[in-house]
Amino acid sequence: MDDAYVVGDADGLSPLQAEIRDAVARELHAQFALRADRLDLADLPEVAYQITLRVDGVLTGRKPAGQTPA
């Protein structure tokens, strides 16, 4: 059982997973807005790339476990 679930997080996601979910949702929202609420199959590689950049931003913006802020 995931620790997030044990401590009462209703969706059962760890904080990192929740951050990634939110980043993906923000990027999808932005992409739909840019493309008039429609994604064509030809758009998917660019959308996937943009989502990857958002997730990378989440992962690189986090401190490694056990590291304290300066």
N, C-alpha and C positions, 0 to 999 in steps of 0.2 A: 504494500500500500504506500502511495506517495505521501511524503511528509506534509505537503500542502493540504491534502485532504484531511489528514489527521488533525491539523491545527485549525480546521474549520473553513478553509478556502472553498467556497461553494462550487466553483468550476473545476477544482482539482488540479489547477495549473500551478507550477512553481512560479516565483516572481519573474524569472527569466522567460519562461514560456509565455506568461501574460504580457511582458514587454514586447516579445516577438509578435504575438497575436495582434497587439495594438498597432505595432509598426506596419504589419501587413495590411490591416484594416485601413489605416490612414492612407497608405499608398494606393490601395484599390479605390478608395473614395476619390483621391486626387485624379487617378487615371480615368475613372468614369466621368468626372467633371470635365477633364480635358477633352474627352472624346464624346461629348454630348450623350452621356449615359448609355454608350454602346461600345462593346469591344468586339472587334472582328478577329477571326483566327489569325490574320496577318499581324495583328497588334500584340499577340501573346508573347512573342520573344522580347519585345521592348518592355512590356509590363513586367514580365518575370525578371528582367534585368534591373528595373527600378525597384522592385520588391527586394531583390538581392542586396542592392545598395542600402536600403533601409535596414534590413536585418544586420548587415555588416556594421552599420552605424550603431545599432544596439549592442552588438557583441564587442566592438572595439571601444565603446564608451564606458564599459563596465570595468571595474577593478577586479583583478584576479582574487579568488577566494582567499581569505586570510590576510589580505593586504589592507592596511589602514590608510586613510587619507593623510596627505602631508600637511 
